[in-house]
Amino acid sequence: MMRSSRLMLVLVSTSLVLGACKKKPAPAPTPTPTPAPAERAPERTTPRAAPVDTMAAYNEKVAAARLRLLETIYFEYDADELRDDARASLDAKIAILNANPALRVRVAGHCDERGSDEYNIALGRRRAEAAKRYLTDRGIDASRIETSSFGRERPAVQGTTEEAWSKNRRDEFEITAGGENLKPAS
């Protein structure tokens, strides 16, 4: 009996030892998410069109060009030299005139009430000619610009103050031809 107990003990121990040595199954690897295929933007076969101006926006540009073209320039007392602000205004007019080759303008020179009629007519003419010369020196054909002088006959502002007089020493611009199809400067 002792033998059988020993045998039993050996079998139990062997089974325990063998059972303890049994390999545990390796845990299943955690699946790594496969990256989704990169979403590609649809390929463009034609370039994106530039925004198109609406008719209202175009009409606003035309109106702004007309205002700029008709903008008055001013002079110092008893002078026909162009001021810096007058040159800037004339430069803007050049761009509009270049964009509209059929456009013709008249430049009318004006003076304040001081001085004789003859003197003011001559000074108004010199002021108008100064603006014309500036435009023609920068490529505008002289035949597109006519000049006139009103001297002190058409004041913009009534009064005998320096403020009133400064508003009367001016060149005014008028469209004489080509204004119905005016295009804004590019």
C-alpha positions, 0 to 999 in steps of 0.5 A, a space after each residue: 500500500 505504501 507503494 501505491 500511495 507513493 505511486 499516487 503521490 508521484 503521479 499527482 506531483 508529476 501532473 502538478 509539475 507538468 500542469 504548472 509548466 504548461 505554457 499560457 497562451 500568449 495574449 492576442 495582439 491588440 489590433 492596431 488601427 489601420 490608418 484610413 486612406 488619406 482623403 484626397 481633395 478632388 483635383 481641379 482641372 481648371 483654375 479657380 475663376 476670379 470673382 466677377 464684378 457685379 453690375 452694381 459694383 462696376 457702376 460704382 467704379 464708373 461713378 467714382 471715376 467720373 467724380 475723380 475726373 470732375 474733381 476740382 483742383 485749387 491754387 494759392 493766391 495769385 499763383 498758377 503753379 500746381 500744388 501737391 494735392 492738385 498733382 495727385 488729383 491730376 495723376 488720378 485723372 491721367 489713369 482715367 483718361 488713359 483708360 478712355 481714349 475717346 474721352 475729352 475734357 475742358 479745364 476752366 480756370 477761375 480766380 477770386 474777386 481780387 484783381 482786375 477783370 483782365 488780370 483774372 481772365 489771364 490768371 485763370 487761363 494760366 491756371 487751366 494751361 498749367 493743368 493741361 500742360 501737366 496732363 500732356 507732359 504725361 502722355 495725354 494728347 493735347 487735342 483731348 483737352 481744351 481750356 477756358 478762363 472765367 476769371 472771377 465771373 463764376 465764384 464757387 463761394 460768395 464772400 470776402 474772406 480768405 476761406 471763400 477766396 481759397 475756394 474760388 482759386 480753382 480749375 474745374 473739369 468738364 467732360 465734353 465727349 466720350 463720357 457716356 461710355 466711361 470706364 474706370 481706370 484699371 
